[in-house]
Amino acid sequence: MLPSLRRLTASALAAAVAAGLAIAPLTAQASPAEPVEAVDAALLEAMKRADELGFEGRFALLEPVVQESFDLPYMAEIAVGRHWQKLDAEQKRALVEVFGELSVASFAARFDGYSGETFELGQTRDGPRGSKLVVNRLVKGDGEAIPINFLLREVEGEWRIVDILLDAKFSELATKRSEYTSVVGSQGFDQLLVLLERKVAELRTAD
């Protein structure tokens, strides 16, 4: 099954992400395309072995790649916006942990079958304040191409993914930010954790 990503325009997040992106140093130790290539390869393997692995097997396959390729602490911070500064160290740790678990579970649930799909990596473009945008697309067996671009920032000399743009313009992180800040603002941080943990549980039992 192909991914069904929720859509929100990237412009809703541009200012927040641009403000938080570190300016890249002059020398980079890795290409911005490398994490994207790693994610593409892992997703393709998960799709091809979907029935053999089941959800838990796909989760186990994808987890180390997601942890290595994504800047999950940064993404969790952006997702809760101004509320991040009000959280204590334990709350931040808990949020990053469940945010990462949900990210892996979402991939494991979405990429759950194979029908001749391939990934095609495109150009790397400059983004705001030293970030990079890696053009990428999923090509279905019938030739239809679905743009799935990645925004990356440099962290300690290595590139990490901080957002996924479906159709080259709909931001996954913007969608999360809209939802998470609303929950924290109206129901509190603990309720956000409950919501995210429930989503992980639902994905685990849906396979």
C-alpha positions as CSV (number, residue, x, y, z in Angstrom):
1,M,0.0,0.0,0.0
2,L,1.3,3.5,-0.9
3,P,1.7,6.1,1.9
4,S,-1.3,8.2,2.8
5,L,0.3,11.3,4.3
6,R,-1.8,14.1,5.8
7,R,-1.5,17.3,3.9
8,L,-0.8,20.9,5.0
9,T,1.1,23.5,3.0
10,A,4.8,23.9,3.8
11,S,4.4,27.7,4.1
12,A,2.6,27.1,7.4
13,L,5.8,25.9,8.9
14,A,8.5,27.8,6.9
15,A,9.1,30.5,9.4
16,A,9.4,28.2,12.4
17,V,11.7,25.8,10.6
18,A,13.9,28.6,9.1
19,A,14.3,30.2,12.5
20,G,15.5,27.0,14.0
21,L,17.8,25.7,11.3
22,A,21.4,25.9,12.1
23,I,23.7,27.6,9.5
24,A,25.7,24.9,8.0
25,P,29.5,25.0,8.4
26,L,31.7,25.3,5.4
27,T,32.8,21.7,5.3
28,A,30.3,18.9,5.5
29,Q,31.2,15.3,6.2
30,A,28.4,13.7,4.3
31,S,26.1,14.4,1.4
32,P,22.5,15.5,2.2
33,A,21.3,12.8,-0.2
34,E,22.9,10.0,1.9
35,P,20.2,9.9,4.6
36,V,17.5,10.0,2.0
37,E,19.1,7.1,0.1
38,A,19.2,5.1,3.3
39,V,15.5,5.8,4.0
40,D,14.5,5.0,0.5
41,A,16.4,1.7,0.6
42,A,14.9,0.7,4.0
43,L,11.4,1.5,2.9
44,L,11.8,-0.4,-0.4
45,E,13.0,-3.5,1.6
46,A,10.1,-3.1,4.0
47,M,7.7,-3.1,1.1
48,K,9.2,-6.1,-0.7
49,R,9.3,-8.1,2.6
50,A,6.1,-6.7,4.0
51,D,4.2,-10.0,4.3
52,E,7.2,-11.9,5.6
53,L,8.0,-9.3,8.2
54,G,4.6,-8.2,9.4
55,F,4.3,-4.9,11.2
56,E,6.7,-5.6,14.0
57,G,9.3,-6.9,11.6
58,R,9.0,-3.8,9.4
59,F,9.2,-1.6,12.6
60,A,12.4,-3.4,13.6
61,L,13.9,-3.0,10.1
62,L,13.0,0.7,9.9
63,E,13.7,1.9,13.4
64,P,17.5,2.2,13.3
65,V,17.4,3.9,9.9
66,V,14.9,6.5,11.1
67,Q,16.8,7.1,14.3
68,E,20.0,7.6,12.3
69,S,18.6,9.6,9.4
70,F,16.1,12.0,11.1
71,D,16.8,14.7,13.6
72,L,14.0,13.5,15.9
73,P,14.7,15.8,18.9
74,Y,14.6,18.9,16.7
75,M,11.4,17.7,14.9
76,A,9.7,17.1,18.3
77,E,10.7,20.6,19.4
78,I,9.3,22.2,16.3
79,A,6.1,20.1,16.5
80,V,5.1,21.6,19.9
81,G,6.3,25.1,19.1
82,R,6.4,27.6,21.9
83,H,5.3,24.9,24.4
84,W,8.7,23.2,24.2
85,Q,10.3,25.9,26.4
86,K,7.8,25.1,29.2
87,L,8.6,21.4,29.3
88,D,11.1,20.0,31.8
89,A,13.9,17.6,30.8
90,E,11.8,14.4,31.5
91,Q,8.9,15.7,29.5
92,K,11.1,16.6,26.6
93,R,12.7,13.1,26.7
94,A,9.3,11.4,26.8
95,L,8.1,13.5,23.8
96,V,11.1,12.7,21.7
97,E,10.8,9.0,22.5
98,V,7.1,8.7,21.5
99,F,7.6,11.1,18.5
100,G,10.3,8.7,17.2
101,E,8.2,5.7,17.9
102,L,5.3,7.2,16.0
103,S,7.5,8.1,13.1
104,V,8.7,4.6,12.7
105,A,5.3,3.1,13.2
106,S,3.8,5.4,10.6
107,F,6.4,4.2,8.0
108,A,5.9,0.6,9.0
109,A,2.1,0.9,8.5
110,R,2.2,2.9,5.3
111,F,4.7,0.9,3.4
112,D,3.1,-2.5,3.9
113,G,3.1,-4.0,0.4
114,Y,5.0,-4.1,-2.9
115,S,3.6,-3.7,-6.4
116,G,6.8,-2.9,-8.4
117,E,7.5,0.5,-6.8
118,T,10.9,2.2,-7.0
119,F,12.4,5.3,-5.6
120,E,14.2,7.9,-7.8
121,L,16.5,10.4,-6.1
122,G,16.7,13.8,-7.8
123,Q,18.6,17.1,-7.3
124,T,19.7,18.6,-4.0
125,R,18.7,22.2,-3.7
126,D,19.5,25.0,-1.2
127,G,17.0,25.6,1.5
128,P,16.6,28.3,4.2
129,R,19.6,29.1,6.4
130,G,21.9,26.4,5.3
131,S,19.3,23.6,5.0
132,K,19.1,21.4,1.9
133,L,16.1,20.1,0.0
134,V,16.6,16.6,-1.6
135,V,14.2,16.0,-4.4
136,N,12.8,12.4,-4.3
137,R,9.9,10.5,-5.7
138,L,8.2,7.1,-5.4
139,V,7.4,5.6,-8.8
140,K,4.6,3.1,-8.8
141,G,4.5,0.0,-10.9
142,D,2.3,1.7,-13.5
143,G,4.7,4.6,-13.9
144,E,2.8,7.2,-11.8
145,A,5.3,9.2,-9.7
146,I,4.6,10.6,-6.3
147,P,7.0,13.4,-5.2
148,I,8.2,12.8,-1.6
149,N,10.9,15.4,-0.9
150,F,13.1,15.7,2.2
151,L,14.3,18.8,4.0
152,L,17.6,18.4,5.9
153,R,19.7,20.4,8.2
154,E,23.3,19.8,9.3
155,V,24.0,18.5,12.8
156,E,27.5,18.2,14.0
157,G,28.8,17.8,10.5
158,E,26.2,15.3,9.4
159,W,22.9,15.8,7.5
160,R,19.7,14.9,9.2
161,I,16.1,14.9,7.8
162,V,13.8,17.4,9.5
163,D,10.7,17.3,7.3
164,I,9.0,15.3,4.5
165,L,7.2,17.2,1.8
166,L,4.5,15.2,-0.1
167,D,3.8,16.4,-3.6
168,A,6.8,18.6,-3.1
169,K,4.8,21.1,-1.0
170,F,2.7,19.5,1.8
171,S,4.7,19.4,5.0
172,E,4.4,16.5,7.4
173,L,5.9,18.5,10.2
174,A,3.5,21.4,9.7
175,T,0.6,19.0,10.0
176,K,2.0,17.7,13.3
177,R,2.7,21.2,14.6
178,S,-0.8,22.3,13.9
179,E,-2.2,19.2,15.7
180,Y,0.2,19.0,18.6
181,T,0.2,22.7,19.6
182,S,-3.6,22.6,19.6
183,V,-3.7,19.6,21.9
184,V,-1.1,21.0,24.3
185,G,-2.8,24.4,24.4
186,S,-6.3,23.0,25.0
187,Q,-5.7,19.8,26.9
188,G,-2.2,19.9,28.3
189,F,1.1,18.1,27.6
190,D,0.2,14.9,29.3
191,Q,-2.8,14.5,27.0
192,L,-0.6,14.9,24.0
193,L,1.6,12.0,25.1
194,V,-1.6,9.9,25.6
195,L,-2.7,10.8,22.1
196,L,0.6,9.9,20.5
197,E,0.9,6.6,22.4
198,R,-2.7,5.7,21.3
199,K,-1.7,6.4,17.7
200,V,1.2,4.0,18.0
201,A,-0.9,1.3,19.5
202,E,-3.5,1.7,16.8
203,L,-0.9,1.4,14.1
204,R,0.5,-1.8,15.7
205,T,-2.9,-3.5,15.8
206,A,-4.0,-2.4,12.3
207,D,-1.7,-4.7,10.3
